[in-house]
Amino acid sequence: MELLIKNAKIIDHALSFKGDIYVKDGIIKEIGETLDKACDILDAKGQILMPAFVDLHCHFRDPGLTYKEDLETGSRAAVKGGFTTVNLMPNTKPIVSSMETVNYVLEKAAKIGLIDVHQTMSITKDLQGKDISHLNNINSMVKAVTDDGRGVNDNKVMYDAMTFAKDKGLIVMSHAEDEATTPISQRLSENLMTYRDTALAKYTGARLHMCHVSTIEAMKDIIRAKEEGYSVTCEVTPHHIALTDEVKYRVNPPIRRKEDVMFLIDAIKKGYVDAIGTDHAPHSKEDKEKGACGMSGIETAFSICYSNLVKAGEISINKLSEIMSKNPAEIIGFNKGKIAIGYDADFVLVDLEGKEKIDVNNFESKGKNSPFDGMEFYGMVMKTIKAGKIVYERK
């Protein structure tokens, strides 16, 4: 399959120019300004073309909780949001504590064919916080382990997991929550677990990725760990940089104070934040009314981040591409995230001046839960292209 994309304003973490891209067999083969090929042509008509986005952190609820989301609706939501690659959390039913469940997810996602999926495995068997023996059955298809949704509260268990991960070349993704401390202070709970996990990363040499960082104190500790040379990366969510605790909406970790939001944005500007992770967490209306934590965020992530970071004058569009495409692809090990010869031809065409009011009823996701419902943001995804094939087109 061949495709020539003409007349695009091409932007990635480093590039910004008007030109053409020639794609063959799903790979970028040529980049230029006046390319001419005998193949299908997509005239971008001056629109912004960026690498498609890569989400390091989302929940598609499949298997077992498919009344909230399934791999097909999650995939459709992803491409509508400009994402062609996702990293799925293991808190499904059953918990992803076996290669059998990993294979189920990967095979089903491949059959749907809209996006590339990486499935994490749980750090502890069935998220019980005690046993890591199931990790002995892990193979090279799994690149990261996490108990996301819960913190690994036993210090020795997390030490053993990091030691194992170091030996196997795995990433340990940490949901920083000390459950004994959560009833006292959710803020202190996140901070204490962050301090512990960065200390264990230093001691073991493991690759540590801190999920959904939300407090000044936790980010300061991650910055210290980075400056001291630990193998630590981190993500922030769109809702933690766009909302303050004046908005009463149940997510975990909670929406924080204005000074936390400002500090997270400053950390992005200074290069300490590696990625935007959506923490896309769809729920049924009934579950949300019962107090379930989380929001559907993969369809709105780009517009929220573009409006609050780029349009607001905090960072460049190149920097946004770096933390939504290049860095997350590199962290999880995908050949994506850059406009460069030899990279996967996964792109998103966006209208940066287009403005839209979010309406959860129009979500592709089964989860119609979002604190951004009714708010307006700049930056509309017009087309999403996966391996040179259009997989989403705005109607």
LUMVEX-111323 format. One record per atom (N, C-alpha, C): x, y, z. Coordinates in steps of 0.02 Angstrom, whole numbers, padded with zeros to 5 digits, always signed. Layout:
BEGIN
XYZ/...
END
This chain:
BEGIN
+00042-00060+00000/+00000+00000+00000/+00044+00063+00000/+00025+00111-00042/+00063+00173-00047/+00016+00233-00037/+00044+00286-00008/+00006+00348+00002/+00055+00407-00001/+00034+00459-00036/+00072+00521-00037/+00030+00576-00005/+00056+00603+00049/+00022+00659+00083/+00055+00723+00059/+00015+00767+00029/+00040+00829-00001/+00017+00890+00038/+00060+00942+00035/+00042+01009+00057/+00023+01014+00131/+00057+00974+00172/+00043+00976+00244/+00092+01024+00279/+00070+01053+00333/+00116+01087+00379/+00139+01034+00428/+00200+01010+00419/+00225+00951+00455/+00259+00974+00520/+00234+00947+00576/+00261+00964+00641/+00271+00901+00682/+00332+00894+00711/+00341+00845+00763/+00382+00877+00819/+00419+00838+00857/+00456+00868+00913/+00511+00916+00890/+00533+00908+00827/+00589+00949+00803/+00575+00986+00738/+00528+00961+00698/+00516+00988+00632/+00458+01037+00631/+00460+01083+00583/+00404+01127+00569/+00415+01156+00499/+00383+01125+00449/+00391+01148+00380/+00332+01124+00338/+00321+01155+00281/+00269+01133+00236/+00299+01085+00186/+00268+01027+00179/+00297+00978+00134/+00253+00917+00123/+00285+00864+00097/+00251+00803+00077/+00283+00743+00112/+00243+00690+00120/+00268+00627+00148/+00244+00570+00105/+00291+00526+00086/+00274+00467+00047/+00278+00406+00092/+00224+00367+00092/+00218+00309+00135/+00212+00246+00092/+00250+00195+00110/+00244+00130+00077/+00247+00075+00129/+00200+00028+00124/+00196-00028+00170/+00195-00006+00243/+00160+00049+00256/+00151+00072+00325/+00209+00109+00355/+00261+00123+00315/+00322+00155+00340/+00335+00220+00301/+00362+00270+00336/+00382+00332+00302/+00443+00318+00259/+00436+00328+00193/+00491+00313+00147/+00527+00376+00123/+00490+00431+00112/+00521+00493+00089/+00486+00552+00121/+00524+00605+00132/+00498+00669+00156/+00528+00723+00112/+00486+00768+00086/+00513+00820+00042/+00463+00876+00033/+00475+00918-00017/+00431+00975-00029/+00393+00971-00094/+00417+00932-00142/+00382+00926-00207/+00383+00853-00230/+00363+00808-00187/+00364+00737-00204/+00309+00722-00255/+00325+00675-00300/+00277+00655-00352/+00280+00579-00358/+00224+00546-00342/+00221+00473-00345/+00156+00451-00378/+00159+00395-00413/+00099+00367-00444/+00063+00322-00394/+00026+00354-00348/-00009+00317-00296/-00066+00360-00270/-00103+00336-00221/-00155+00375-00190/-00126+00438-00159/-00161+00494-00167/-00137+00558-00142/-00188+00586-00093/-00164+00608-00036/-00205+00644+00013/-00179+00716+00015/-00221+00763-00008/-00204+00833-00006/-00223+00861+00063/-00172+00877+00103/-00184+00901+00171/-00206+00974+00172/-00197+01009+00116/-00222+01078+00107/-00199+01124+00163/-00136+01117+00181/-00107+01162+00230/-00123+01146+00302/-00160+01092+00315/-00174+01073+00384/-00111+01049+00419/-00113+01051+00485/-00056+01027+00526/-00057+00950+00527/+00000+00921+00508/+00009+00849+00512/+00062+00834+00565/+00044+00794+00614/+00088+00775+00669/+00092+00700+00675/+00143+00674+00710/+00141+00603+00726/+00079+00588+00768/+00047+00532+00755/-00010+00512+00797/+00012+00506+00869/-00035+00513+00914/-00020+00514+00985/-00014+00443+01013/+00025+00438+01067/+00038+00374+01100/+00018+00381+01173/-00028+00340+01196/-00053+00345+01264/-00022+00290+01308/+00018+00312+01355/+00052+00265+01400/+00006+00236+01453/-00056+00262+01459/-00095+00244+01518/-00169+00248+01503/-00199+00191+01488/-00272+00192+01480/-00302+00124+01496/-00368+00125+01505/-00407+00067+01526/-00461+00054+01474/-00459-00005+01443/-00511-00023+01395/-00559-00076+01423/-00549-00098+01485/-00597-00139+01523/-00611-00208+01493/-00570-00229+01446/-00582-00292+01411/-00522-00337+01424/-00532-00397+01455/-00594-00434+01463/-00633-00417+01527/-00697-00438+01527/-00736-00445+01587/-00776-00386+01612/-00756-00325+01591/-00793-00265+01614/-00816-00226+01553/-00838-00262+01503/-00851-00231+01438/-00916-00191+01436/-00954-00191+01490/-01011-00144+01493/-00986-00073+01502/-00923-00065+01525/-00892+00001+01532/-00857+00022+01467/-00822-00026+01436/-00783-00014+01375/-00762-00082+01348/-00748-00087+01284/-00717-00148+01258/-00663-00127+01208/-00628-00175+01182/-00571-00158+01139/-00592-00122+01076/-00652-00138+01050/-00674-00103+00990/-00694-00031+01004/-00735-00020+01056/-00755+00049+01071/-00696+00090+01095/-00651+00058+01132/-00591+00093+01153/-00546+00113+01095/-00541+00067+01046/-00501+00082+00986/-00532+00139+00946/-00598+00139+00940/-00632+00193+00903/-00623+00260+00940/-00627+00258+01005/-00616+00319+01044/-00545+00344+01036/-00497+00298+01034/-00427+00316+01027/-00414+00353+00961/-00437+00324+00905/-00422+00355+00841/-00460+00421+00833/-00518+00426+00863/-00554+00491+00862/-00513+00544+00898/-00476+00524+00949/-00434+00570+00986/-00365+00580+00956/-00350+00545+00900/-00285+00553+00868/-00232+00503+00892/-00252+00454+00931/-00206+00403+00957/-00208+00341+00914/-00149+00315+00897/-00146+00251+00861/-00109+00198+00902/-00088+00215+00962/-00051+00168+01004/-00071+00180+01076/-00087+00125+01111/-00106+00131+01182/-00071+00078+01223/-00061+00094+01286/-00032+00049+01335/-00086+00036+01387/-00112-00025+01389/-00171-00041+01430/-00152-00067+01499/-00191-00044+01548/-00181-00065+01617/-00213-00134+01630/-00191-00169+01682/-00211-00239+01690/-00272-00251+01734/-00305-00198+01759/-00359-00209+01808/-00425-00224+01773/-00425-00279+01736/-00484-00304+01702/-00512-00364+01742/-00555-00404+01712/-00583-00462+01746/-00584-00521+01699/-00537-00567+01702/-00487-00573+01755/-00433-00520+01750/-00397-00510+01806/-00338-00467+01806/-00288-00496+01756/-00251-00452+01723/-00201-00476+01675/-00139-00498+01714/-00143-00560+01740/-00087-00589+01776/-00060-00651+01741/-00080-00661+01678/-00057-00719+01640/-00047-00699+01568/-00004-00736+01534/+00007-00725+01462/-00056-00744+01423/-00097-00788+01449/-00159-00806+01415/-00204-00745+01407/-00209-00704+01460/-00250-00644+01455/-00217-00591+01412/-00151-00585+01418/-00114-00540+01373/-00129-00557+01300/-00123-00621+01284/-00134-00643+01215/-00205-00631+01191/-00254-00639+01236/-00324-00625+01219/-00331-00552+01197/-00302-00506+01236/-00307-00435+01221/-00273-00419+01155/-00212-00443+01146/-00173-00426+01087/-00205-00455+01024/-00230-00516+01028/-00261-00547+00969/-00326-00512+00950/-00366-00494+01000/-00429-00459+00986/-00416-00390+00957/-00366-00355+00985/-00350-00288+00960/-00325-00292+00889/-00284-00342+00874/-00257-00349+00806/-00313-00365+00756/-00363-00403+00778/-00419-00419+00734/-00460-00357+00719/-00469-00314+00769/-00504-00250+00758/-00464-00206+00711/-00399-00202+00723/-00353-00173+00674/-00348-00097+00670/-00377-00061+00717/-00376+00012+00714/-00313+00042+00745/-00287+00010+00797/-00231+00038+00834/-00182-00017+00854/-00123+00003+00875/-00075-00043+00905/-00085-00042+00980/-00083-00101+01010/-00096-00107+01082/-00037-00141+01115/-00015-00113+01172/+00029-00149+01217/-00010-00162+01281/-00008-00224+01304/-00043-00242+01366/+00007-00253+01422/-00001-00215+01475/+00041-00226+01534/+00017-00288+01572/+00061-00315+01613/+00042-00368+01659/+00045-00340+01730/+00004-00368+01774/+00005-00345+01844/+00071-00361+01878/+00094-00317+01922/+00154-00331+01962/+00141-00389+02009/+00085-00385+02045/+00068-00439+02092/+00008-00478+02065/+00008-00542+02079/-00044-00586+02053/-00113-00562+02075/-00156-00549+02026/-00225-00527+02038/-00229-00463+02079/-00177-00422+02076/-00174-00358+02111/-00183-00366+02186/-00162-00423+02213/-00170-00436+02284/-00113-00408+02327/-00060-00385+02293/-00006-00352+02329/+00045-00397+02363/+00043-00463+02347/+00085-00509+02385/+00132-00551+02343/+00106-00580+02289/+00142-00634+02253/+00162-00609+02183/+00226-00616+02166/+00248-00597+02099/+00272-00658+02059/+00257-00717+02082/+00282-00778+02048/+00256-00785+01977/+00197-00757+01963/+00169-00761+01895/+00213-00726+01844/+00255-00680+01866/+00298-00644+01819/+00350-00690+01787/+00361-00748+01816/+00408-00796+01786/+00384-00821+01718/+00319-00814+01705/+00291-00837+01641/+00288-00782+01588/+00313-00723+01604/+00309-00666+01559/+00354-00677+01499/+00334-00653+01440/+00379-00657+01382/+00390-00587+01353/+00425-00584+01297/+00448-00520+01270/+00391-00477+01243/+00331-00504+01238/+00275-00463+01215/+00255-00411+01267/+00274-00423+01330/+00258-00377+01384/+00320-00336+01402/+00312-00271+01400/+00369-00226+01412/+00363-00188+01478/+00304-00191+01509/+00294-00153+01571/+00246-00191+01617/+00257-00182+01682/+00213-00212+01732/+00188-00157+01779/+00127-00165+01803/+00097-00115+01847/+00038-00145+01884/+00027-00119+01944/-00035-00134+01981/-00082-00075+01977/-00079-00037+01923/-00117+00026+01920/-00189+00017+01943/-00212+00065+01980/-00275+00061+02015/-00263+00050+02089/-00205+00021+02104/-00183+00011+02173/-00107+00022+02176/-00084+00043+02234/-00012+00045+02246/+00011-00023+02272/+00074-00040+02259/+00104-00100+02289/+00128-00079+02358/+00092-00097+02409/+00104-00068+02475/+00159-00102+02516/+00175-00163+02499/+00228-00199+02535/+00296-00181+02505/+00340-00153+02546/+00405-00131+02522/+00446-00188+02492/+00445-00245+02525/+00485-00302+02502/+00458-00328+02435/+00393-00330+02428/+00363-00353+02365/+00383-00306+02308/+00381-00240+02320/+00401-00193+02267/+00476-00198+02254/+00516-00209+02305/+00588-00220+02295/+00599-00281+02251/+00566-00336+02267/+00574-00398+02227/+00551-00387+02155/+00496-00350+02147/+00470-00337+02079/+00520-00294+02039/+00548-00244+02071/+00597-00202+02035/+00660-00241+02019/+00682-00284+02064/+00741-00325+02051/+00728-00371+01991/+00670-00402+01990/+00650-00445+01934/+00647-00405+01870/+00615-00347+01873/+00608-00305+01814/+00675-00283+01787/+00721-00265+01831/+00788-00246+01810/+00821-00302+01771/+00816-00363+01797/+00847-00421+01764/+00815-00436+01696/+00749-00423+01689/+00713-00440+01628/+00706-00381+01580/+00730-00323+01599/+00723-00264+01556/+00653-00236+01552/+00614-00244+01605/+00545-00220+01607/+00541-00152+01640/+00489-00115+01622/+00473-00052+01655/+00424-00067+01711/+00436-00038+01770/+00388-00041+01825/+00349+00024+01825/+00284+00020+01814/+00241+00079+01815/+00206+00083+01882/+00217+00138+01917/+00192+00144+01985/+00130+00188+01991/+00078+00160+02020/+00021+00199+02044/+00038+00217+02116/+00056+00280+02128/+00084+00300+02192/+00028+00313+02242/+00012+00261+02280/-00040+00268+02331/-00024+00221+02389/-00011+00249+02447/-00003+00211+02507/-00071+00204+02540/-00100+00144+02535/-00171+00136+02553/-00184+00148+02627/-00135+00135+02670/-00145+00148+02741/-00150+00223+02755/-00118+00262+02712/-00116+00335+02722/-00174+00370+02686/-00203+00338+02636/-00256+00371+02597/-00313+00399+02640/-00338+00362+02691/-00392+00391+02732/-00370+00453+02771/-00305+00459+02784/-00280+00517+02820/-00273+00576+02772/-00239+00564+02715/-00228+00617+02666/-00209+00585+02599/-00249+00596+02549/-00232+00570+02482/-00169+00602+02455/-00157+00663+02475/-00096+00697+02453/-00035+00664+02484/-00036+00653+02549/+00019+00620+02583/+00028+00549+02557/-00027+00517+02542/-00025+00449+02515/+00015+00446+02451/+00002+00491+02404/+00040+00493+02341/+00113+00510+02354/+00124+00558+02397/+00193+00581+02408/+00236+00527+02440/+00210+00493+02491/+00249+00441+02525/+00268+00385+02477/+00220+00364+02436/+00234+00309+02390/+00283+00331+02335/+00279+00393+02315/+00327+00418+02266/+00398+00417+02295/+00405+00441+02358/+00471+00440+02390/+00498+00369+02394/+00456+00322+02413/+00478+00252+02420/+00500+00223+02353/+00459+00235+02301/+00473+00203+02237/+00535+00232+02203/+00546+00297+02209/+00608+00324+02181/+00669+00298+02219/+00662+00289+02285/+00717+00262+02325/+00732+00190+02303/+00680+00150+02292/+00690+00082+02270/+00719+00079+02200/+00699+00126+02157/+00727+00129+02089/+00802+00143+02092/+00822+00187+02137/+00893+00202+02144/+00930+00140+02169/+00901+00106+02218/+00935+00050+02250/+00941-00010+02202/+00888-00022+02162/+00887-00081+02119/+00913-00067+02049/+00911-00004+02028/+00929+00013+01959/+00874-00002+01909/+00814-00015+01933/+00758-00031+01889/+00733+00031+01852/+00701+00020+01795/+00667+00073+01758/+00599+00085+01790/+00589+00145+01815/+00527+00162+01849/+00490+00216+01811/+00425+00206+01801/+00383+00257+01771/+00328+00275+01820/+00326+00338+01839/+00275+00362+01887/+00213+00384+01849/+00157+00352+01865/+00094+00367+01831/+00060+00429+01862/+00021+00462+01822/-00023+00518+01842/+00002+00558+01903/+00060+00588+01896/+00089+00629+01950/+00045+00691+01959/+00029+00708+02022/-00019+00762+02031/-00001+00814+02084/+00050+00801+02124/+00066+00850+02177/+00134+00882+02167/+00142+00941+02196/+00207+00975+02195/+00261+00930+02226/+00246+00901+02284/+00296+00862+02320/+00318+00801+02280/+00270+00765+02250/+00288+00706+02211/+00330+00726+02150/+00311+00780+02116/+00349+00801+02058/+00419+00824+02078/+00425+00859+02134/+00491+00880+02157/+00536+00820+02169/+00509+00766+02198/+00548+00707+02211/+00569+00673+02146/+00525+00672+02097/+00542+00644+02032/+00597+00686+01998/+00591+00751+02003/+00643+00795+01975/+00710+00781+02008/+00710+00774+02074/+00772+00758+02110/+00801+00692+02085/+00757+00641+02078/+00780+00576+02055/+00810+00580+01985/+00778+00618+01941/+00804+00626+01873/+00872+00661+01875/+00878+00714+01914/+00940+00752+01916/+00997+00711+01947/+00979+00663+01989/+01030+00619+02019/+01045+00558+01975/+01010+00553+01918/+01027+00502+01870/+00990+00437+01876/+00935+00434+01915/+00896+00373+01919/+00861+00362+01852/+00843+00300+01838/+00807+00283+01777/+00732+00291+01790/+00710+00354+01794/+00641+00370+01812/+00610+00414+01758/+00550+00395+01736/+00510+00438+01691/+00443+00450+01726/+00405+00498+01699/+00340+00512+01729/+00291+00540+01678/+00228+00537+01696/+00174+00564+01654/+00130+00608+01697/+00095+00654+01664/+00040+00690+01696/-00021+00683+01651/-00080+00691+01680/-00142+00684+01642/-00167+00752+01619/-00208+00753+01567/-00239+00817+01547/-00280+00849+01603/-00316+00808+01642/-00359+00838+01693/-00320+00867+01751/-00260+00841+01763/-00220+00869+01818/-00184+00934+01798/-00183+00950+01734/-00154+01015+01714/-00207+01065+01690/-00270+01043+01688/-00323+01087+01661/-00375+01105+01714/-00378+01067+01768/-00429+01079+01819/-00397+01090+01887/-00432+01126+01930/-00411+01133+02000/-00465+01103+02045/-00450+01098+02109/-00495+01064+02155/-00562+01100+02167/-00570+01157+02134/-00636+01189+02136/-00687+01146+02097/-00661+01106+02050/-00703+01059+02012/-00709+00994+02053/-00768+00978+02073/-00779+00918+02114/-00796+00860+02069/-00745+00821+02053/-00754+00764+02008/-00708+00709+02033/-00733+00649+02039/-00697+00595+02072/-00649+00559+02024/-00585+00572+02033/-00531+00537+01998/-00479+00518+02050/-00434+00472+02032/-00382+00450+02078/-00315+00447+02041/-00266+00489+02060/-00267+00537+02115/-00315+00595+02103/-00334+00629+02157/-00385+00682+02150/-00359+00741+02110/-00406+00781+02086/-00390+00846+02057/-00361+00889+02112/-00306+00922+02098/-00268+00956+02151/-00278+01032+02151/-00239+01065+02193/-00244+01137+02203/-00212+01174+02144/-00228+01238+02139/-00202+01278+02084/-00126+01279+02083/-00095+01283+02143/-00021+01285+02145/+00010+01220+02119/-00025+01163+02129/-00001+01100+02100/-00004+01102+02024/-00060+01126+01998/-00068+01131+01925/-00013+01174+01895/+00000+01231+01926/+00052+01276+01901/+00121+01244+01903/+00134+01205+01956/+00199+01172+01962/+00207+01117+01910/+00153+01079+01897/+00157+01027+01846/+00170+01058+01777/+00137+01113+01762/+00148+01146+01697/+00219+01172+01693/+00244+01199+01747/+00314+01222+01748/+00362+01164+01737/+00347+01106+01766/+00388+01047+01756/+00387+01023+01684/+00330+01030+01651/+00326+01015+01580/+00371+01062+01541/+00367+01126+01556/+00407+01177+01520/+00482+01164+01528/+00502+01140+01586/+00573+01129+01601/+00597+01060+01579/+00553+01019+01551/+00574+00955+01524/+00575+00897+01572/+00545+00906+01631/+00546+00851+01680/+00488+00802+01670/+00435+00823+01636/+00379+00778+01623/+00391+00745+01555/+00390+00679+01555/+00406+00642+01494/+00346+00633+01449/+00286+00628+01477/+00229+00609+01436/+00164+00634+01465/+00115+00641+01419/+00046+00647+01438/+00015+00577+01437/-00012+00555+01493/-00049+00492+01495/-00122+00509+01510/-00168+00485+01469/-00237+00507+01478/-00270+00479+01541/-00248+00420+01563/-00283+00382+01615/-00358+00376+01597/-00369+00363+01532/-00437+00351+01507/-00469+00296+01548/-00522+00313+01586/-00552+00265+01633/-00628+00268+01627/-00656+00236+01575/-00728+00239+01564/-00767+00199+01615/-00826+00226+01633/-00871+00193+01679/-00943+00199+01653/-00985+00153+01675/-01056+00160+01661/-01084+00217+01705/-01141+00243+01685/-01174+00296+01723/-01188+00272+01795/-01208+00210+01802/-01225+00184+01868/-01163+00178+01912/-01107+00154+01884/-01045+00148+01923/-01020+00217+01944/-01025+00265+01899/-01002+00333+01915/-01045+00362+01972/-01109+00351+01969/-01154+00376+02022/-01139+00343+02089/-01112+00282+02087/-01093+00247+02149/-01024+00268+02175/-00991+00314+02138/-00928+00341+02163/-00865+00314+02130/-00872+00279+02073/-00813+00253+02038/-00767+00311+02018/-00702+00300+02026/-00652+00351+02007/-00635+00345+01934/-00628+00402+01900/-00603+00401+01832/-00647+00437+01783/-00619+00451+01724/-00654+00486+01671/-00633+00460+01603/-00676+00468+01554/-00658+00451+01485/-00620+00510+01456/-00556+00498+01439/-00515+00555+01420/-00476+00551+01356/-00478+00493+01321/-00435+00486+01264/-00458+00526+01203/-00523+00541+01200/-00550+00579+01143/-00539+00654+01150/-00526+00677+01210/-00520+00749+01223/-00450+00771+01243/-00404+00725+01249/-00338+00741+01277/-00301+00793+01236/-00301+00786+01170/-00262+00833+01130/-00289+00904+01136/-00354+00913+01128/-00382+00980+01130/-00372+01013+01198/-00378+00974+01251/-00368+01001+01319/-00295+01022+01328/-00249+00979+01307/-00178+00995+01315/-00157+01052+01269/-00181+01051+01207/-00164+01105+01161/-00189+01172+01188/-00250+01174+01211/-00279+01237+01235/-00244+01262+01298/-00230+01217+01345/-00202+01237+01409/-00126+01245+01410/-00093+01216+01360/-00020+01220+01358/+00005+01264+01301/-00017+01249+01239/+00009+01285+01180/-00028+01350+01169/-00094+01346+01165/-00134+01406+01153/-00125+01456+01210/-00114+01430+01270/-00104+01473+01329/-00033+01503+01332/+00010+01483+01285/+00077+01511+01281/+00128+01480+01328/+00112+01421+01355/+00158+01389+01402/+00214+01350+01367/+00197+01314+01313/+00246+01275+01276/+00231+01281+01202/+00279+01257+01161/+00269+01256+01088/+00230+01194+01067/+00204+01196+01007/+00170+01137+00979/+00221+01080+00970/+00284+01096+00958/+00336+01045+00953/+00345+01008+01019/+00344+01046+01073/+00350+01015+01140/+00290+00971+01155/+00231+00992+01135/+00172+00951+01145/+00178+00885+01106/+00204+00889+01045/+00214+00828+01006/+00265+00782+01040/+00315+00812+01071/+00365+00772+01107/+00334+00732+01163/+00289+00762+01203/+00263+00727+01261/+00200+00687+01247/+00170+00698+01188/+00112+00657+01169/+00129+00603+01118/+00187+00607+01087/+00203+00559+01034/+00273+00530+01042/+00325+00572+01036/+00394+00547+01035/+00413+00511+01100/+00407+00546+01156/+00431+00517+01219/+00392+00454+01239/+00325+00455+01238/+00291+00394+01258/+00306+00334+01212/+00315+00347+01147/+00334+00293+01101/+00402+00264+01120/+00449+00308+01137/+00516+00285+01156/+00515+00247+01222/+00475+00270+01270/+00472+00237+01335/+00448+00166+01328/+00394+00155+01290/+00366+00088+01284/+00398+00048+01228/+00438+00081+01185/+00476+00045+01135/+00442+00034+01068/+00403+00084+01046/+00371+00081+00980/+00409+00124+00930/+00408+00102+00867/+00442+00138+00813/+00397+00194+00786/+00378+00239+00830/+00328+00290+00815/+00348+00355+00847/+00306+00406+00834/+00313+00469+00870/+00356+00522+00838/+00387+00506+00780/+00428+00555+00744/+00408+00554+00670/+00418+00611+00637/+00412+00614+00564/+00482+00604+00537/+00500+00542+00524/+00568+00526+00501/+00565+00462+00459/+00610+00458+00411/+00612+00399+00367/+00625+00336+00409/+00586+00284+00395/+00592+00222+00431/+00544+00214+00489/+00512+00268+00509/+00463+00265+00564/+00394+00245+00538/+00354+00217+00582/+00285+00198+00564/+00247+00260+00539/+00207+00250+00488/+00169+00305+00457/+00103+00314+00494/+00108+00333+00557/+00050+00348+00599/+00047+00424+00609/-00006+00455+00585/-00011+00528+00585/-00079+00551+00610/-00081+00614+00629/-00144+00646+00644/-00145+00714+00610/-00200+00730+00576/-00210+00796+00546/-00256+00836+00593/-00233+00895+00612/-00270+00934+00661/-00284+01005+00635/-00339+01032+00658/-00357+01102+00645/-00347+01138+00711/-00293+01176+00715/-00275+01208+00779/-00321+01267+00795/-00351+01297+00745/-00396+01354+00758/-00468+01332+00767/-00482+01270+00751/-00550+01245+00762/-00565+01239+00836/-00625+01259+00854/-00645+01259+00925/-00709+01219+00932/-00713+01178+00984/-00770+01134+00991/-00790+01127+01064/-00855+01123+01075/-00881+01110+01142/-00885+01034+01153/-00858+01011+01207/-00858+00939+01221/-00929+00918+01240/-00952+00864+01208/-01017+00835+01222/-01007+00760+01232/-01013+00737+01294/-01000+00666+01308/-01046+00620+01270/-01103+00644+01249/-01150+00601+01212/-01124+00584+01143/-01074+00622+01119/-01043+00608+01054/-00981+00565+01059/-00963+00544+01120/-00903+00502+01128/-00913+00435+01093/-00859+00410+01064/-00858+00341+01040/-00852+00292+01099/-00820+00314+01152/-00814+00273+01212/-00883+00258+01242/-00890+00199+01271/-00951+00184+01308/-00957+00228+01370/-00901+00249+01397/-00901+00291+01457/-00917+00363+01439/-00973+00388+01461/-00993+00457+01447/-00978+00502+01507/-00922+00487+01541/-00904+00521+01603/-00844+00567+01593/-00856+00633+01600/-00801+00681+01593/-00819+00746+01628/-00772+00774+01668/-00785+00839+01699/-00781+00896+01648/-00759+00881+01587/-00751+00932+01535/-00815+00939+01492/-00866+00900+01507/-00927+00904+01469/-00954+00976+01468/-00966+01002+01408/-00992+01070+01401/-00939+01124+01396/-00875+01107+01407/-00821+01156+01401/-00796+01159+01329/-00768+01216+01309/-00743+01226+01241/-00667+01227+01240/-00639+01195+01189/-00566+01193+01181/-00547+01199+01108/-00488+01227+01097/-00459+01231+01029/-00423+01166+01013/-00416+01153+00948/-00377+01096+00925/-00420+01035+00910/-00441+01028+00848/-00485+00974+00828/-00448+00923+00785/-00456+00859+00803/-00428+00805+00762/-00473+00796+00701/-00443+00804+00641/-00481+00799+00579/-00475+00729+00547/-00415+00701+00548/-00404+00634+00521/-00350+00600+00564/-00357+00534+00570/-00305+00494+00601/-00285+00440+00551/-00220+00433+00542/-00192+00387+00492/-00148+00336+00527/-00163+00272+00515/-00125+00217+00546/-00093+00176+00491/-00026+00173+00491/+00012+00135+00441/-00008+00155+00370/-00019+00220+00360/-00035+00247+00294/-00108+00240+00275/-00150+00217+00320/-00222+00207+00306/-00263+00253+00351/-00312+00287+00322/-00355+00330+00363/-00401+00287+00405/-00396+00294+00471/-00437+00253+00516/-00489+00296+00552/-00484+00362+00546/-00535+00407+00573/-00537+00470+00530/-00596+00491+00515/-00606+00554+00478/-00664+00592+00508/-00651+00653+00528/-00703+00693+00559/-00761+00705+00510/-00821+00695+00534/-00880+00705+00491/-00903+00777+00492/
END
